[in-house]
Amino acid sequence: DPRGLYTCRVSGGALRAPRDVALQVHYRLCQNCIELDAATISGIVVADVVATVFLAIAVYCISGHDKGRLSRASDRQNLIANDQLYQ
């Protein structure tokens, strides 16, 4: 456990006497932490990109993109003329 008070001896040069400088170190250890290396992080990023592309393709395929087909509204006839009122 490297937590605690550390001292360093600093040389004072030609005119000064050496002195001690104190440094106190505090840190916490995580009990349930998982260490992530570069391969794990890159795997997560690649999996995220693949899942996003797959989801985008699925939405595109399901959305019903019928470009060459006319709408069904053009197949209907007008039963009454536009200038007549419905009664």
N, CA, C and O atoms as a printed pandas DataFrame, in Angstrom:
     atom_number atom_name residue_name chain_id  residue_number  x_coord  y_coord  z_coord
0              1         N          ASP        A               1    0.851   -1.179    0.000
1              2        CA          ASP        A               1    0.000    0.000    0.000
2              3         C          ASP        A               1    0.896    1.242    0.000
3              4         O          ASP        A               1    1.444    1.592    1.045
4              5         N          PRO        A               2    1.060    1.914   -1.138
5              6        CA          PRO        A               2    1.968    3.060   -1.217
6              7         C          PRO        A               2    1.377    4.361   -0.683
7              8         O          PRO        A               2    1.946    5.429   -0.909
8              9         N          ARG        A               3    0.267    4.293    0.010
9             10        CA          ARG        A               3   -0.335    5.494    0.566
10            11         C          ARG        A               3    0.501    5.967    1.749
11            12         O          ARG        A               3    0.981    5.158    2.543
12            13         N          GLY        A               4    0.672    7.283    1.861
13            14        CA          GLY        A               4    1.403    7.789    3.012
14            15         C          GLY        A               4    2.153    9.068    2.724
15            16         O          GLY        A               4    1.867    9.766    1.751
16            17         N          LEU        A               5    3.118    9.372    3.578
17            18        CA          LEU        A               5    3.898   10.600    3.491
18            19         C          LEU        A               5    5.302   10.246    3.015
19            20         O          LEU        A               5    5.991    9.429    3.626
20            21         N          TYR        A               6    5.717   10.880    1.905
21            22        CA          TYR        A               6    7.041   10.655    1.333
22            23         C          TYR        A               6    7.836   11.943    1.426
23            24         O          TYR        A               6    7.282   13.035    1.297
24            25         N          THR        A               7    9.130   11.813    1.648
25            26        CA          THR        A               7    9.991   12.996    1.694
26            27         C          THR        A               7   11.086   12.852    0.651
27            28         O          THR        A               7   11.592   11.761    0.391
28            29         N          CYS        A               8   11.433   13.983    0.068
29            30        CA          CYS        A               8   12.506   14.038   -0.921
30            31         C          CYS        A               8   13.555   15.023   -0.415
31            32         O          CYS        A               8   13.219   16.081    0.117
32            33         N          ARG        A               9   14.801   14.674   -0.581
33            34        CA          ARG        A               9   15.881   15.574   -0.197
34            35         C          ARG        A               9   16.291   16.357   -1.445
35            36         O          ARG        A               9   16.708   15.785   -2.452
36            37         N          VAL        A              10   16.160   17.685   -1.348
37            38        CA          VAL        A              10   16.492   18.574   -2.449
38            39         C          VAL        A              10   17.823   19.231   -2.134
39            40         O          VAL        A              10   18.011   19.821   -1.070
40            41         N          SER        A              11   18.745   19.115   -3.084
41            42        CA          SER        A              11   20.044   19.764   -2.849
42            43         C          SER        A              11   19.891   21.263   -3.031
43            44         O          SER        A              11   19.189   21.727   -3.930
44            45         N          GLY        A              12   20.542   21.997   -2.182
45            46        CA          GLY        A              12   20.383   23.445   -2.186
46            47         C          GLY        A              12   21.356   24.158   -3.107
47            48         O          GLY        A              12   21.242   25.374   -3.265
48            49         N          GLY        A              13   22.284   23.486   -3.706
49            50        CA          GLY        A              13   23.264   24.140   -4.566
50            51         C          GLY        A              13   24.483   24.538   -3.759
51            52         O          GLY        A              13   24.712   24.014   -2.669
52            53         N          ALA        A              14   25.265   25.464   -4.293
53            54        CA          ALA        A              14   26.528   25.864   -3.658
54            55         C          ALA        A              14   26.296   26.715   -2.424
55            56         O          ALA        A              14   27.061   26.617   -1.464
56            57         N          LEU        A              15   25.261   27.552   -2.419
57            58        CA          LEU        A              15   25.073   28.483   -1.327
58            59         C          LEU        A              15   24.023   28.023   -0.317
59            60         O          LEU        A              15   23.970   28.553    0.793
60            61         N          ARG        A              16   23.198   27.060   -0.674
61            62        CA          ARG        A              16   22.110   26.637    0.222
62            63         C          ARG        A              16   22.363   25.243    0.755
63            64         O          ARG        A              16   23.040   24.422    0.137
64            65         N          ALA        A              17   21.803   25.011    1.905
65            66        CA          ALA        A              17   21.890   23.679    2.512
66            67         C          ALA        A              17   20.788   22.792    1.930
67            68         O          ALA        A              17   19.742   23.311    1.538
68            69         N          PRO        A              18   20.985   21.490    1.862
69            70        CA          PRO        A              18   19.913   20.603    1.373
70            71         C          PRO        A              18   18.708   20.658    2.306
71            72         O          PRO        A              18   18.849   20.846    3.514
72            73         N          ARG        A              19   17.523   20.490    1.725
73            74        CA          ARG        A              19   16.294   20.529    2.524
74            75         C          ARG        A              19   15.403   19.367    2.136
75            76         O          ARG        A              19   15.536   18.787    1.059
76            77         N          ASP        A              20   14.498   19.042    3.033
77            78        CA          ASP        A              20   13.547   17.952    2.796
78            79         C          ASP        A              20   12.204   18.525    2.367
79            80         O          ASP        A              20   11.708   19.484    2.958
80            81         N          VAL        A              21   11.620   17.921    1.325
81            82        CA          VAL        A              21   10.294   18.312    0.840
82            83         C          VAL        A              21    9.372   17.121    1.049
83            84         O          VAL        A              21    9.693   16.005    0.640
84            85         N          ALA        A              22    8.226   17.354    1.685
85            86        CA          ALA        A              22    7.283   16.268    1.985
86            87         C          ALA        A              22    6.170   16.236    0.935
87            88         O          ALA        A              22    5.719   17.270    0.441
88            89         N          LEU        A              23    5.753   15.034    0.618
89            90        CA          LEU        A              23    4.671   14.805   -0.334
90            91         C          LEU        A              23    3.763   13.737    0.246
91            92         O          LEU        A              23    4.208   12.628    0.541
92            93         N          GLN        A              24    2.490   14.070    0.411
93            94        CA          GLN        A              24    1.540   13.108    0.957
94            95         C          GLN        A              24    0.706   12.532   -0.181
95            96         O          GLN        A              24    0.159   13.279   -0.992
96            97         N          VAL        A              25    0.607   11.221   -0.242
97            98        CA          VAL        A              25   -0.086   10.519   -1.323
98            99         C          VAL        A              25   -1.342    9.863   -0.758
99           100         O          VAL        A              25   -1.289    9.106    0.212
100          101         N          HIS        A              26   -2.481   10.177   -1.397
101          102        CA          HIS        A              26   -3.763    9.540   -1.078
102          103         C          HIS        A              26   -4.314    8.945   -2.362
103          104         O          HIS        A              26   -4.274    9.602   -3.403
104          105         N          TYR        A              27   -4.821    7.732   -2.322
105          106        CA          TYR        A              27   -5.510    7.152   -3.452
106          107         C          TYR        A              27   -6.429    6.053   -2.951
107          108         O          TYR        A              27   -6.277    5.544   -1.840
108          109         N          ARG        A              28   -7.392    5.700   -3.804
109          110        CA          ARG        A              28   -8.315    4.641   -3.454
110          111         C          ARG        A              28   -8.187    3.506   -4.451
111          112         O          ARG        A              28   -8.033    3.737   -5.650
112          113         N          LEU        A              29   -8.250    2.314   -3.968
113          114        CA          LEU        A              29   -8.275    1.150   -4.844
114          115         C          LEU        A              29   -9.721    0.727   -5.046
115          116         O          LEU        A              29  -10.519    0.713   -4.109
116          117         N          CYS        A              30  -10.035    0.392   -6.258
117          118        CA          CYS        A              30  -11.382   -0.069   -6.583
118          119         C          CYS        A              30  -11.449   -1.574   -6.361
119          120         O          CYS        A              30  -10.618   -2.312   -6.889
120          121         N          GLN        A              31  -12.412   -2.029   -5.601
121          122        CA          GLN        A              31  -12.524   -3.446   -5.289
122          123         C          GLN        A              31  -13.142   -4.240   -6.441
123          124         O          GLN        A              31  -12.786   -5.400   -6.648
124          125         N          ASN        A              32  -14.063   -3.629   -7.192
125          126        CA          ASN        A              32  -14.782   -4.352   -8.247
126          127         C          ASN        A              32  -14.446   -3.832   -9.638
127          128         O          ASN        A              32  -15.265   -3.966  -10.547
128          129         N          CYS        A              33  -13.283   -3.249   -9.830
129          130        CA          CYS        A              33  -12.918   -2.675  -11.122
130          131         C          CYS        A              33  -12.395   -3.748  -12.069
131          132         O          CYS        A              33  -11.818   -4.753  -11.655
132          133         N          ILE        A              34  -12.618   -3.494  -13.358
133          134        CA          ILE        A              34  -12.099   -4.369  -14.405
134          135         C          ILE        A              34  -11.082   -3.574  -15.195
135          136         O          ILE        A              34  -11.355   -2.446  -15.606
136          137         N          GLU        A              35   -9.919   -4.147  -15.410
137          138        CA          GLU        A              35   -8.887   -3.444  -16.148
138          139         C          GLU        A              35   -9.143   -3.603  -17.644
139          140         O          GLU        A              35   -9.300   -4.720  -18.137
140          141         N          LEU        A              36   -9.183   -2.493  -18.356
141          142        CA          LEU        A              36   -9.428   -2.503  -19.786
142          143         C          LEU        A              36   -8.132   -2.180  -20.518
143          144         O          LEU        A              36   -7.515   -1.141  -20.284
144          145         N          ASP        A              37   -7.732   -3.075  -21.398
145          146        CA          ASP        A              37   -6.559   -2.798  -22.215
146          147         C          ASP        A              37   -7.011   -2.288  -23.582
147          148         O          ASP        A              37   -8.209   -2.155  -23.830
148          149         N          ALA        A              38   -6.064   -2.006  -24.460
149          150        CA          ALA        A              38   -6.389   -1.427  -25.764
150          151         C          ALA        A              38   -7.206   -2.379  -26.617
151          152         O          ALA        A              38   -8.082   -1.936  -27.360
152          153         N          ALA        A              39   -6.944   -3.678  -26.531
153          154        CA          ALA        A              39   -7.693   -4.645  -27.340
154          155         C          ALA        A              39   -9.161   -4.705  -26.914
155          156         O          ALA        A              39  -10.043   -4.833  -27.762
156          157         N          THR        A              40   -9.425   -4.617  -25.639
157          158        CA          THR        A              40  -10.805   -4.653  -25.154
158          159         C          THR        A              40  -11.574   -3.412  -25.593
159          160         O          THR        A              40  -12.715   -3.510  -26.044
160          161         N          ILE        A              41  -10.951   -2.253  -25.463
161          162        CA          ILE        A              41  -11.615   -1.005  -25.861
162          163         C          ILE        A              41  -11.861   -0.980  -27.364
163          164         O          ILE        A              41  -12.934   -0.570  -27.805
164          165         N          SER        A              42  -10.879   -1.414  -28.159
165          166        CA          SER        A              42  -11.078   -1.426  -29.608
166          167         C          SER        A              42  -12.146   -2.445  -29.990
167          168         O          SER        A              42  -12.893   -2.208  -30.939
168          169         N          GLY        A              43  -12.243   -3.561  -29.292
169          170        CA          GLY        A              43  -13.307   -4.524  -29.549
170          171         C          GLY        A              43  -14.679   -3.961  -29.263
171          172         O          GLY        A              43  -15.625   -4.217  -30.009
172          173         N          ILE        A              44  -14.799   -3.200  -28.195
173          174        CA          ILE        A              44  -16.082   -2.565  -27.857
174          175         C          ILE        A              44  -16.458   -1.548  -28.931
175          176         O          ILE        A              44  -17.619   -1.477  -29.335
176          177         N          VAL        A              45  -15.496   -0.766  -29.391
177          178        CA          VAL        A              45  -15.770    0.256  -30.420
178          179         C          VAL        A              45  -16.181   -0.408  -31.729
179          180         O          VAL        A              45  -17.146    0.027  -32.359
180          181         N          VAL        A              46  -15.471   -1.448  -32.150
181          182        CA          VAL        A              46  -15.813   -2.136  -33.396
182          183         C          VAL        A              46  -17.189   -2.775  -33.293
183          184         O          VAL        A              46  -17.970   -2.693  -34.241
184          185         N          ALA        A              47  -17.507   -3.404  -32.179
185          186        CA          ALA        A              47  -18.829   -4.012  -31.999
186          187         C          ALA        A              47  -19.927   -2.959  -32.028
187          188         O          ALA        A              47  -21.009   -3.214  -32.556
188          189         N          ASP        A              48  -19.670   -1.790  -31.475
189          190        CA          ASP        A              48  -20.652   -0.707  -31.496
190          191         C          ASP        A              48  -20.894   -0.220  -32.919
191          192         O          ASP        A              48  -22.039    0.019  -33.303
192          193         N          VAL        A              49  -19.832   -0.072  -33.704
193          194        CA          VAL        A              49  -19.984    0.378  -35.092
194          195         C          VAL        A              49  -20.735   -0.664  -35.914
195          196         O          VAL        A              49  -21.608   -0.309  -36.706
196          197         N          VAL        A              50  -20.410   -1.946  -35.738
197          198        CA          VAL        A              50  -21.099   -3.007  -36.487
198          199         C          VAL        A              50  -22.579   -3.046  -36.107
199          200         O          VAL        A              50  -23.434   -3.190  -36.981
200          201         N          ALA        A              51  -22.887   -2.922  -34.835
201          202        CA          ALA        A              51  -24.292   -2.929  -34.402
202          203         C          ALA        A              51  -25.048   -1.731  -34.957
203          204         O          ALA        A              51  -26.213   -1.858  -35.333
204          205         N          THR        A              52  -24.405   -0.573  -35.013
205          206        CA          THR        A              52  -25.059    0.622  -35.551
206          207         C          THR        A              52  -25.333    0.466  -37.043
207          208         O          THR        A              52  -26.414    0.822  -37.513
208          209         N          VAL        A              53  -24.368   -0.062  -37.790
209          210        CA          VAL        A              53  -24.570   -0.280  -39.225
210          211         C          VAL        A              53  -25.676   -1.309  -39.458
211          212         O          VAL        A              53  -26.526   -1.118  -40.327
212          213         N          PHE        A              54  -25.671   -2.387  -38.693
213          214        CA          PHE        A              54  -26.714   -3.403  -38.824
214          215         C          PHE        A              54  -28.093   -2.820  -38.532
215          216         O          PHE        A              54  -29.052   -3.115  -39.246
216          217         N          LEU        A              55  -28.203   -2.004  -37.504
217          218        CA          LEU        A              55  -29.477   -1.375  -37.168
218          219         C          LEU        A              55  -29.921   -0.408  -38.264
219          220         O          LEU        A              55  -31.107   -0.350  -38.588
220          221         N          ALA        A              56  -28.992    0.346  -38.834
221          222        CA          ALA        A              56  -29.346    1.272  -39.913
222          223         C          ALA        A              56  -29.836    0.522  -41.145
223          224         O          ALA        A              56  -30.791    0.955  -41.789
224          225         N          ILE        A              57  -29.197   -0.595  -41.481
225          226        CA          ILE        A              57  -29.638   -1.397  -42.632
226          227         C          ILE        A              57  -31.006   -2.006  -42.358
227          228         O          ILE        A              57  -31.848   -2.046  -43.255
228          229         N          ALA        A              58  -31.243   -2.475  -41.151
229          230        CA          ALA        A              58  -32.542   -3.049  -40.806
230          231         C          ALA        A              58  -33.653   -2.010  -40.901
231          232         O          ALA        A              58  -34.732   -2.310  -41.413
232          233         N          VAL        A              59  -33.411   -0.807  -40.421
233          234        CA          VAL        A              59  -34.422    0.253  -40.509
234          235         C          VAL        A              59  -34.674    0.624  -41.959
235          236         O          VAL        A              59  -35.816    0.867  -42.347
236          237         N          TYR        A              60  -33.622    0.669  -42.763
237          238        CA          TYR        A              60  -33.769    1.006  -44.177
238          239         C          TYR        A              60  -34.596   -0.058  -44.904
239          240         O          TYR        A              60  -35.441    0.273  -45.735
240          241         N          CYS        A              61  -34.355   -1.320  -44.594
241          242        CA          CYS        A              61  -35.093   -2.392  -45.267
242          243         C          CYS        A              61  -36.547   -2.468  -44.808
243          244         O          CYS        A              61  -37.434   -2.760  -45.610
244          245         N          ILE        A              62  -36.792   -2.215  -43.553
245          246        CA          ILE        A              62  -38.146   -2.327  -43.013
246          247         C          ILE        A              62  -39.003   -1.107  -43.348
247          248         O          ILE        A              62  -40.230   -1.205  -43.378
248          249         N          SER        A              63  -38.380    0.026  -43.596
249          250        CA          SER        A              63  -39.140    1.275  -43.742
250          251         C          SER        A              63  -40.036    1.294  -44.972
251          252         O          SER        A              63  -40.880    2.185  -45.066
252          253         N          GLY        A              64  -39.912    0.387  -45.902
253          254        CA          GLY        A              64  -40.810    0.326  -47.049
254          255         C          GLY        A              64  -40.499    1.392  -48.074
255          256         O          GLY        A              64  -41.346    2.237  -48.361
256          257         N          HIS        A              65  -39.345    1.371  -48.611
257          258        CA          HIS        A              65  -38.920    2.360  -49.598
258          259         C          HIS        A              65  -39.320    1.895  -50.996
259          260         O          HIS        A              65  -38.504    1.303  -51.702
260          261         N          ASP        A              66  -40.561    2.153  -51.405
261          262        CA          ASP        A              66  -41.061    1.782  -52.731
262          263         C          ASP        A              66  -40.940    3.010  -53.629
263          264         O          ASP        A              66  -41.800    3.890  -53.596
264          265         N          LYS        A              67  -39.886    3.073  -54.422
265          266        CA          LYS        A              67  -39.655    4.256  -55.240
266          267         C          LYS        A              67  -40.402    4.182  -56.558
267          268         O          LYS        A              67  -40.904    5.207  -57.019
268          269         N          GLY        A              68  -40.500    3.020  -57.186
269          270        CA          GLY        A              68  -41.096    2.918  -58.508
270          271         C          GLY        A              68  -42.603    2.780  -58.498
271          272         O          GLY        A              68  -43.222    2.820  -59.561
272          273         N          ARG        A              69  -43.191    2.627  -57.385
273          274        CA          ARG        A              69  -44.618    2.369  -57.285
274          275         C          ARG        A              69  -45.382    3.665  -57.037
275          276         O          ARG        A              69  -44.961    4.496  -56.231
276          277         N          LEU        A              70  -46.503    3.834  -57.730
277          278        CA          LEU        A              70  -47.333    5.014  -57.506
278          279         C          LEU        A              70  -48.155    4.830  -56.238
279          280         O          LEU        A              70  -48.399    3.707  -55.798
280          281         N          SER        A              71  -48.566    5.919  -55.676
281          282        CA          SER        A              71  -49.367    5.820  -54.467
282          283         C          SER        A              71  -50.773    5.346  -54.801
283          284         O          SER        A              71  -51.228    5.503  -55.933
284          285         N          ARG        A              72  -51.453    4.775  -53.839
285          286        CA          ARG        A              72  -52.808    4.260  -54.060
286          287         C          ARG        A              72  -53.815    5.392  -54.250
287          288         O          ARG        A              72  -54.903    5.153  -54.774
288          289         N          ALA        A              73  -53.493    6.583  -53.851
289          290        CA          ALA        A              73  -54.429    7.692  -54.006
290          291         C          ALA        A              73  -54.655    8.017  -55.475
291          292         O          ALA        A              73  -55.722    8.518  -55.829
292          293         N          SER        A              74  -53.694    7.749  -56.330
293          294        CA          SER        A              74  -53.870    8.050  -57.747
294          295         C          SER        A              74  -54.795    7.049  -58.426
295          296         O          SER        A              74  -55.276    7.331  -59.524
296          297         N          ASP        A              75  -55.064    5.895  -57.825
297          298        CA          ASP        A              75  -55.955    4.894  -58.398
298          299         C          ASP        A              75  -57.423    5.210  -58.133
299          300         O          ASP        A              75  -58.292    4.597  -58.754
300          301         N          ARG        A              76  -57.722    6.112  -57.262
301          302        CA          ARG        A              76  -59.099    6.398  -56.870
302          303         C          ARG        A              76  -59.739    7.399  -57.838
303          304         O          ARG        A              76  -59.064    8.259  -58.404
304          305         N          GLN        A              77  -61.019    7.269  -58.006
305          306        CA          GLN        A              77  -61.783    8.222  -58.816
306          307         C          GLN        A              77  -62.437    9.240  -57.905
307          308         O          GLN        A              77  -62.745    8.957  -56.747
308          309         N          ASN        A              78  -62.638   10.391  -58.430
309          310        CA          ASN        A              78  -63.423   11.379  -57.692
310          311         C          ASN        A              78  -64.892   11.079  -57.937
311          312         O          ASN        A              78  -65.363   11.101  -59.074
312          313         N          LEU        A              79  -65.605   10.800  -56.865
313          314        CA          LEU        A              79  -67.014   10.468  -57.013
314          315         C          LEU        A              79  -67.863   11.702  -57.228
315          316         O          LEU        A              79  -68.905   11.632  -57.880
316          317         N          ILE        A              80  -67.435   12.823  -56.692
317          318        CA          ILE        A              80  -68.140   14.079  -56.922
318          319         C          ILE        A              80  -67.117   15.089  -57.416
319          320         O          ILE        A              80  -65.931   14.994  -57.098
320          321         N          ALA        A              81  -67.569   16.025  -58.169
321          322        CA          ALA        A              81  -66.673   17.052  -58.691
322          323         C          ALA        A              81  -66.233   17.957  -57.553
323          324         O          ALA        A              81  -66.890   18.035  -56.515
324          325         N          ASN        A              82  -65.131   18.629  -57.756
325          326        CA          ASN        A              82  -64.589   19.488  -56.711
326          327         C          ASN        A              82  -65.472   20.677  -56.392
327          328         O          ASN        A              82  -65.454   21.166  -55.262
328          329         N          ASP        A              83  -66.253   21.160  -57.368
329          330        CA          ASP        A              83  -67.068   22.332  -57.120
330          331         C          ASP        A              83  -68.421   22.008  -56.482
331          332         O          ASP        A              83  -69.128   22.924  -56.063
332          333         N          GLN        A              84  -68.795   20.739  -56.399
333          334        CA          GLN        A              84  -70.046   20.364  -55.754
334          335         C          GLN        A              84  -69.840   20.163  -54.273
335          336         O          GLN        A              84  -68.759   19.775  -53.830
336          337         N          LEU        A              85  -70.877   20.428  -53.516
337          338        CA          LEU        A              85  -70.834   20.236  -52.082
338          339         C          LEU        A              85  -71.391   18.862  -51.722
339          340         O          LEU        A              85  -72.322   18.371  -52.359
340          341         N          TYR        A              86  -70.829   18.271  -50.729
341          342        CA          TYR        A              86  -71.326   16.982  -50.249
342          343         C          TYR        A              86  -72.546   17.225  -49.363
343          344         O          TYR        A              86  -72.518   18.058  -48.458
344          345         N          GLN        A              87  -73.623   16.476  -49.644
345          346        CA          GLN        A              87  -74.848   16.659  -48.854
346          347         C          GLN        A              87  -75.259   15.383  -48.188
347          348         O          GLN        A              87  -76.268   15.351  -47.483
